[in-house]
Every structure is written in C-alpha cells, then in structure tokens.
Amino acid sequence: MTTERDPFSGLLWLCVPVYGLHIMEELAFGWLDWAQSVGMMFPGWSTFYVTNAVVIVIGVTTATLGWRMPACALVFPALMVINALLFHLLPSLTGGHPNPGCISAMVFFLPLAALTFREAWRAGVRAWQTYAAAALIAGGLQLWPVLLLKLSPMLAAAPPQR
C-alpha cells in the first residue's frame, strides 16, 4: 500500500464535501416533503438535520482512518452508492421524475464512489472481503435510523423531537 498522500486518501476526503453538496440539494428541493409524500418514514426536519450531521461525522471518521482500516475507509463511498441507488435512482425511476437529491447522487456520488473504489484497488486493496465488509457496514448504517424510528414508540422516554 502507499502513503496517506495518494489518490485513494484524497478521494476519501473529497467524498465529505460532496456529501455536503448533496444535503444542500435535498434541503433546497424539499427531500423531506417528497419522502413524506411517497410514504417514506421520516418524522421531521430535526431528524433530517441530525441524521445528516452524523453522516458527515461518519465521512470524516472514515477518511481519517484511510489506509489504517481500508474496509472502514470504504464505508463512506459505499454509503454514497446505496444512497444514490436506493433513495434516489430507484424512487426517481419508479416515480417518473427525479427526486430531491437525485442530481447530486447521479452526478457526484456514483462517479466519485467508483473512482474511490478503483483507486483503492489500484493501491492494493484487493480482498473482496474488504469491499463486502464496507458494503455491509454501509447498509447497516442506512438501516440504523429506520430501526431507531421503528423502536422509538416502544423505547423512547418521550416522543421524538420533530
């Protein structure tokens, strides 16, 4: 493997502000209103803000880990792919028009994630288990807020803030 000054590490860091641009698009075009209109479970803007703040923390953390833990470093690009395909491309195709966030997901997320995976491969991250672990962790991170929302009526001390 190479040093921290390589295309792989740079691309990991680039994923973080790109995700910020994506959040801006979702906010500007009313992702929450769209999500609620199609029956997606998302209770309010405060949940949207907190969830996306955590996503940015995850991005910074995974970029910081970089070569020390390649499977963890690749979680953020995998999260971007899952977000782009399951929360933007698929609903846009089935709904007949792009949803809020679809533009940045297609223009930024998918190409940047593909470049990041390619550079990781070129830099020596070759074990399929590394990529599978990144995808599984990213999938779990996508499911975590849904699980919390499902469990909150049973376990929360008070109704969730909206």
N, C-alpha and C positions, 0 to 999 in steps of 0.2 A: 504494500500500500504506500501511498505517497503522503506528503506532509499536509498540514492544515491549509497551506496556500496552493490550492488546486481547484480545478473547475467544480468538482463534486461539492466541496465545502462552500464555495461561492454560490452555487445554485441552491444549496440548502438554505443559506441566508436570504437569497432573493425570494424564496417562497413566502417569507414572512410579510414583507410589504405588499407583495402581490395579493396575499390573502386579505390584507387591509383594504386594498382597492376593491376586492370582491365584496367585502362587507359594506363598503360605501355604496356600491351599486345596488345591493339588496335593500339597503336603507332608503336610497333615493327613489327606487321604483316600487317600494312597498311590499317587500317579500312577505312580511308577516300577514298583511291583509290578504295577499294572494294565497298564502298557505292556509289561512283560516277559511277562505272561500272554497277551497277544494277539499276541506275536511281534514287537513293535517293537524295533529295535536301540537299546538304551541300556544301557551296561555297569554303571552303579552310581551310588550317591548322590553320590559326589565329582564325577562328571561332571555330574550334575544341578545341584549347587551352583555349580560353576564356570560352566556354561552360563548359568544364571540370573543370576549376578553380571555376566557380560558383557552380558546383555540389559539389565540396569539401567544399566550404563555407556552402552550404546547409547542408551537412553532419555534419559539426562541430556545426552548429547552432542547428540542431535538437537533436544531442546528448547532447548538453548543456542544452536544455530545459528539457529533460528527463521527470521525474515524474511531473514536474510542468504543462506540457501540453502533455499528452500521445498521443493525436491524431497527434500533430505536430512531436513528437519524432518518431512515427512510419512511418512518411512520407518517410524517407530515405530508410528503408528496403522495403517499398512498391515501391519506385522508382527503387530499385535494381531488384525487381521481374518483373516489367514492362519492364525494360531494357533487362533483361535476356530473357524473353519470346518473346517480340515483335521485338527487334532489333538483337537478336542473335539466339535463338532456332528456331523460325518460319522461318526466312530467311535461316537458315542453312538447315532445313528440306526441304524447297521448292527448294533450290539451289543445294541440293545433297551433300554438303560438309560444314564443319564448316567455319564460317566467322571469321575475326579477332575480338577477344574478347569473342568468344563462350566458350572457355575452362574455363576462369575465371568466366564467368557468370554461367556456369553449376556447376563447382566445388566449387566456393566460394559464389556467390550471392544467389542462391536458398537455399542451406543448411543454410547459416548464417541468411538469412531473416526468414526462417521457425523457426529456433531456437529463434530468437528475438521475433517473434510473440508468440511462445509457452511460453517463459519466461514472456512476458507481461501478457499473460492470467493467468499464474500461480501466478503472483504477484498481480492480482486483476483487471486488465484492461479487463472487461468483456462485456462492452456495444458494440453491433455490430456497433453502430453509430460511435464509435471511430475508428474502423478499416475501415469503409466505408469512413469516412472523410479523413483518411490518404491516402486511395487509390485514392479518387477524387483529393486531393491536388497533389499527386504524378503524376497523369495523366495530370493535368493542367500544372505542371512543365515540363513534357515531351513535351507538345504541345507548350509551350511558345516560344522556339527558332524557331519552324516551323512557328508560327504566325508572329514572327518578320521578318523572311526571306521573307515571303509572302508579308508583308506590306512594306518592305524596298524600293521597287521601287516607291511606291506612297508617302511615308512619309520621307524618308531619305534626308538630305540636300545634301549629296554627295553619290556616290556609296560606298557600304560597303567595308571595308578593307578585302583583301583576304589573 
